[in-house]
Every structure is written in C-alpha cells, then in structure tokens.
Amino acid sequence: MVARAEISEGGKIIRRGRPPLGDKAKGVVTMRLDADVLESYRALGPGWQTQINADLRRARKLKKA
C-alpha cells in the first residue's frame, strides 16, 4: 500500500522514477556479442552499457547526444 502511495507537493502529484526523455529516449535492442567482448565490457562495472553506446558512436562518427 505504501509503495503505491502518491506524493504531492503544493497540490501537485510528484511522479516517482526517471522523468520521460522525450525525443532523446533510448531504444531497447537485443544484440549477440562474442563472449570475450561482453566479458570485457561487463568487467568495467556499472555503466558498461553506456560505454558500448559511446564506443559505437565513435565508431560510426556520430555526434554526442
């Protein structure tokens, strides 16, 4: 019951969680990577998926988002 409670401030309901990103939203994709590639990224710790995104942007010569 507490988890579903609404939080309000000044009469306005405050939404929990990450705010919508609008046109900068990221898509969900499933990729098949070689085991050693996946292992090397996961070894980076938290943020390893973001690092894959950055590496792909550099490889495709895309501007930073």
Order of alpha helices (4+ residues) and beta strands (2+ residues): beta-beta-alpha-alpha
